[in-house]
Amino acid sequence: MASRSLDLMARPMHSTFAAFCLFAVPITIVLIFIPWLVVLVESVTLQSDIDALHSVKQAIDSNTIPASSFLKTWNFQMDPCENPGPHFLGILCTVPVDNSSSSNRVLAINLDQAGCDGFLSPAIGNLSELTTLNLNKNNFRRPIPTTITNLVKLTTLSLSENFFTGNLPPRIDRLKSLKVLDVSHNVLSGSIPRLLFSEFRSLTLLKLSNNLFTGRIPVVIGLWQLDTLDLSGNHLSGNLSQFPPNLRTLLLGHNTLSGSISPVARLKSLQALDLSANRFSGSISHEILTLPNLNHGHLPMNLVTYDNLTAINLGNNQFSGQIPVEYGQKMANKWRSLFLDHNFLVGSLPPQFSNNAARIRGSLAQNCLNCPGRVHFCRGGQRPVSKCVHWNGGHKG
């Protein structure tokens, strides 16, 4: 009887303990997951941006990422926009203008020139607030993903010196905010999209050089803010059209362009011009050789490409550097008159200047050349070397 009483007394105690245990289990679970919930609430970067960055890194061969590269600092156990400094180097984020709970967004990606090998993930198109994408001097392969045209806020797209192949994305004209577009030194091919030159009214620099582009140069005169146009080293053909009037640098060398170069004469702001290794014909107008801002820097190499050119007068300008050896080679056959006097040229003369001096008119006076007095080109003397140092980057030649 006493045993039964003890048993009856123990039952409520056991039930109470069991109820306590059942109640304690969910409390323990909640405590375990509270820190995880806090991370989600306090996450700074929009999750889709984090996912896109993760995809970008995954598309690169991890064995080609140097220990010192920016990509090596992309640790996704941390928040990209919350951990600046040594983490997520090359990433720039937006900062909310008020105390709102809106997430930060990735604004710029500037990878260092580390030679990383891989492809550009299509997820790059999900970074809808991106304004700068710079992947220069790496080893990205395959075509440029078409999703890149979703980045309508891009102002700088620089993919030079990689191994991108195929055509430019077909809807690249959607990137109307672009100011800089540089895809030079890749393996891109096809024709240059006509809309590329008609829609990018904010573009200041366009470099498509050293690729495999074919066809004609589209009309570019509408890009009135364009400062630099570099289409050299492709397979472009046809005649030159009108160029934007404020163009300062025009590089079209090493194509198969033909016809007259007269459109260049209208570019009064031009400072650098390369038309070499093409199939141009016709006369070179006086206006081209007297463009007001083409009278300084090194002597123009493109002059040696004009087969009908026999007389050159670049005297009384501000040209610097050495006389190209190609000028000497022209002195041996085609050229009959060469005036380079009153500039800031330095160095020695190509040997042809001595060997062919008798039959060629000209002058090299008032430069800073090593110019022997017996060579008639040197009559009139040279400037003191100190007068040319400034024009030659501090070098005396």
Order of alpha helices (4+ residues) and beta strands (2+ residues): alpha-alpha-beta-beta-beta-beta-beta-beta-beta-beta-beta-alpha-beta-beta-beta-beta-beta-beta-beta-beta-alpha-beta-beta-beta-alpha-beta-beta-alpha-beta-beta
